[in-house]
Amino acid sequence: MILCPSCGANNIDQSTGCANCGFKPERLDGFLAWAPELAKSNDGFLPESFEGLARAEAGHFWFRTRNALILWSLRKYFPGFKSLLEVGCGTGFVLTGIANAFPAVRVTGSEIYTAGLAFAARRLPSAELIQMDARKLPYAEEFDVVAAFDVIEHIAEDELVLKNLYRSVKPGGGCLITVPQHQWLWSPVDEEACHQRRYSARELHAKIEAAGFRIVRSTSFVTLLLPLMLASRLAARRSGTSGGSEALKLNPLLDGALALIMRFEHLLIKLGLSLPIGGSRLVVAQRK
């Protein structure tokens, strides 16, 4: 069901708009835009960062291994799902992995910046890509799975976003979320990424459950590499800078070694071990 993000009216026609209040999504930079006033500038992310991300993602162990964990989670916890919405799809790196792994699934990507959607469209020319505000998703019971991968930490009203995700998923459907973890890891890396917070498991679980979801699985990841991550964050604090997208460029041998460690960590997760600490956290949840 499509909702009006302005007045909340049900079953609106996105081509003709809302008969109740007159709202109609615009066409902006080739994409349907439900929040065009935020498509070029807002405080959640730096639009110039998309280009650096697009160059780095496929060649960086963290992005690749997070994708692997996401695909495993979808297969294990939501077999047979037919539709998925990724909120904050960025350059489309994760959504491309999902589309390739599940070619029969209807995949939809949303992003507040049309700059990010431009990169996603190059990777997924046939996907449904829409500009919208995660705090005002125009959906009710529309998708089998909704997902937000390293998104809600950018948004001050994270609880509102989670409520929107809950409303957007079908009853019995699922939600996948990843976030950066542990406030004691805070550094200029987070500040330059426009993070509002790093989560504790307790805070994240409470907010997800308050939105209405039931938590099915929760685990940290980037656990075995946590000492290296802490050392790099301490160095960033001393220097006062994150290094920007250039910091994502790693020697191929080092990248391969770190990826191997992460694959071993993922094996532990697949065997049922929920890791208590780590640089990031994955939560699998279900709408009651």
C-alpha positions in Angstrom: 0.0 0.0 0.0 1.3 3.5 -0.9 0.8 6.2 1.7 0.9 10.0 1.3 4.0 11.1 3.3 2.3 14.5 3.8 -1.1 13.6 5.2 -0.9 9.8 5.7 -3.8 9.1 3.3 -4.0 5.4 2.1 -3.7 3.9 -1.4 -2.6 7.1 -3.2 -1.7 6.9 -6.8 2.0 8.0 -7.1 1.4 9.2 -10.7 -1.5 11.5 -9.9 -0.7 12.2 -6.2 -2.8 12.4 -3.1 -6.5 13.4 -3.6 -6.7 14.4 0.0 -4.0 17.0 0.3 -2.6 17.4 -3.2 0.9 16.0 -2.5 2.5 14.5 -5.6 6.1 13.1 -5.8 8.3 14.9 -8.3 10.6 13.6 -11.0 14.1 14.7 -10.0 17.4 13.8 -11.8 15.5 10.9 -13.4 14.2 9.5 -10.1 10.8 9.6 -8.4 11.3 11.9 -5.5 9.1 11.8 -2.4 11.2 14.3 -0.5 12.7 16.5 -3.2 13.6 19.3 -0.7 16.2 17.0 0.9 17.6 15.5 -2.3 20.5 17.8 -2.6 21.4 18.9 0.9 20.7 17.6 4.4 22.7 16.8 7.5 22.7 13.0 7.3 25.6 12.4 4.9 28.0 14.2 2.6 26.8 13.7 -1.0 30.4 14.1 -2.3 31.3 10.9 -0.4 29.4 8.7 -2.8 32.1 8.8 -5.5 34.8 7.7 -3.1 32.5 4.9 -1.8 31.7 3.7 -5.3 35.4 3.4 -6.1 36.3 1.6 -2.9 33.5 -0.8 -2.0 34.3 -3.7 -4.3 38.0 -3.6 -3.4 37.6 -3.4 0.4 37.2 -6.4 2.6 34.7 -4.8 5.0 32.1 -4.1 2.3 32.5 -7.5 0.7 32.3 -9.5 3.9 29.4 -7.4 5.2 27.6 -8.3 1.9 28.3 -12.0 2.5 26.8 -11.8 6.0 23.7 -10.0 4.7 23.2 -12.6 1.9 23.6 -15.5 4.4 21.1 -13.8 6.7 18.5 -13.5 4.0 18.8 -17.1 3.0 18.7 -18.4 6.5 16.0 -16.3 8.1 13.8 -15.2 5.2 13.8 -18.1 2.7 11.2 -17.5 -0.1 11.0 -13.8 0.3 9.7 -12.1 -2.8 10.3 -8.4 -2.3 12.8 -6.2 -0.4 13.3 -2.6 0.3 16.7 -1.3 1.2 16.5 2.1 2.9 19.6 4.2 2.3 20.9 2.1 -0.5 23.7 4.6 -1.3 25.7 3.6 -4.4 23.8 0.3 -4.7 26.6 -2.0 -3.7 24.6 -4.1 -1.3 21.5 -4.0 -3.4 23.4 -5.3 -6.4 24.6 -8.2 -4.4 21.1 -9.0 -3.3 19.7 -8.7 -6.8 22.4 -11.0 -8.2 21.9 -13.6 -5.5 18.1 -13.5 -5.7 17.2 -12.6 -9.3 13.5 -13.5 -8.8 13.1 -11.0 -6.0 11.6 -7.5 -6.5 14.3 -5.2 -5.1 13.7 -1.5 -4.4 16.3 0.9 -3.2 15.7 4.2 -1.6 18.1 7.0 -0.9 17.7 10.6 0.3 20.3 11.9 -2.1 19.8 11.6 -5.9 23.6 11.7 -6.1 23.7 8.2 -4.5 20.9 6.9 -6.7 22.9 7.9 -9.8 25.7 5.5 -8.9 23.1 2.8 -7.9 21.4 3.1 -11.3 24.7 2.4 -13.1 25.0 -0.9 -11.1 21.3 -1.7 -11.3 19.7 -0.2 -14.4 16.5 -2.2 -14.1 15.9 -1.8 -10.3 13.3 0.4 -8.8 15.3 3.3 -7.3 13.4 6.1 -5.4 14.4 9.3 -3.6 12.7 9.5 -0.2 13.1 10.4 3.5 13.5 7.3 5.8 11.5 9.2 8.4 8.5 9.4 6.0 8.4 6.2 4.0 5.3 6.1 1.8 4.6 2.4 2.4 2.4 0.2 4.6 2.7 -3.6 4.6 4.4 -3.5 1.1 7.6 -5.6 1.4 8.5 -9.1 2.7 11.9 -7.7 3.9 13.0 -4.2 4.8 16.6 -3.4 5.4 18.9 -0.5 6.5 22.6 -1.2 6.4 24.7 1.4 8.3 22.0 4.0 7.9 20.1 4.7 11.1 23.2 6.0 12.9 23.1 8.9 10.5 19.6 10.0 11.5 18.8 11.8 14.7 15.2 10.4 14.7 16.3 6.8 14.5 13.3 5.5 16.4 11.0 7.2 13.9 12.9 5.5 11.1 12.4 2.1 12.8 8.7 2.7 13.1 8.6 3.5 9.4 10.4 0.2 8.6 7.9 -1.7 10.7 5.0 -0.1 8.9 6.5 -0.9 5.5 7.0 -4.6 6.1 4.2 -7.2 5.7 2.9 -8.9 8.8 5.3 -11.8 9.5 7.9 -10.2 7.3 11.4 -9.4 8.3 13.9 -6.6 8.9 17.7 -6.6 8.6 19.8 -3.8 10.2 23.5 -3.2 10.6 25.0 -0.4 12.6 28.4 0.7 14.0 28.8 -0.4 17.6 30.4 0.8 20.9 30.5 4.5 21.7 34.1 4.1 23.0 35.2 3.6 19.3 34.0 7.1 18.5 36.5 9.1 16.5 36.8 11.6 13.7 35.9 8.7 11.3 32.4 8.9 12.8 32.2 12.7 12.7 33.3 12.9 9.1 30.7 10.2 8.2 28.0 12.3 9.9 27.2 9.7 12.5 24.8 10.7 15.2 25.9 7.8 17.5 27.5 4.4 17.8 25.1 1.8 19.3 25.3 -0.5 22.3 23.4 -3.8 21.8 21.0 -2.8 24.6 20.1 0.6 23.1 19.6 -0.9 19.6 17.5 -3.8 20.8 15.3 -1.6 22.9 14.6 0.8 19.9 13.9 -2.1 17.5 11.5 -3.8 20.0 9.8 -0.5 20.7 9.1 -0.1 17.0 7.2 -3.4 17.2 9.7 -6.0 15.9 10.7 -9.3 17.6 14.4 -9.8 17.5 15.3 -13.2 15.9 19.1 -12.9 15.9 21.6 -10.3 17.0 25.4 -10.6 16.8 28.4 -8.4 16.6 30.8 -8.6 13.7 34.3 -7.2 13.0 35.1 -8.9 16.3 38.5 -10.5 15.6 39.7 -7.3 14.0 38.5 -5.2 16.9 42.1 -4.6 18.3 43.2 -3.2 14.9 40.1 -1.1 14.6 40.6 0.4 18.1 44.2 1.2 17.2 43.2 2.9 14.0 40.4 4.9 15.8 42.9 6.0 18.5 45.3 7.1 15.8 42.4 9.1 14.2 41.7 10.8 17.5 45.3 11.8 17.9 45.5 13.2 14.3 42.1 14.7 14.3 41.2 13.3 10.9 39.8 10.1 9.4 41.8 10.1 6.2 38.6 10.3 4.1 37.9 7.8 1.3 41.7 7.4 0.8 41.8 5.5 4.0 39.7 2.8 2.4 42.4 1.9 -0.1 44.4 -1.1 1.2 47.3 -3.1 -0.1 45.7 -6.2 -1.9 47.7 -8.6 0.3 46.5 -6.9 3.5 43.0 -6.7 2.2 43.0 -10.4 1.4 44.4 -11.3 4.8 41.7 -9.2 6.6 39.0 -10.7 4.5 40.2 -14.2 5.5 39.9 -13.3 9.1 36.4 -12.0 8.6 35.4 -15.2 6.8 36.5 -17.2 9.8 34.4 -14.9 12.0 31.4 -15.3 9.8 31.8 -19.1 10.0 31.5 -18.8 13.8 28.3 -16.7 13.3 26.9 -19.3 10.9 27.6 -22.0 13.4 25.3 -20.2 15.9 27.7 -18.1 17.9 26.5 -14.6 18.7 29.5 -12.4 19.2 29.2 -10.0 22.2 31.5 -7.3 21.0 32.7 -6.0 17.6 32.9 -2.9 15.5 29.5 -3.5 14.0 26.2 -5.3 14.9 23.8 -7.2 12.7 20.2 -7.6 13.9 17.6 -9.8 12.3 14.0 -9.0 13.3 10.5 -9.9 12.4 7.2 -8.1 12.4 4.9 -9.8 14.9 
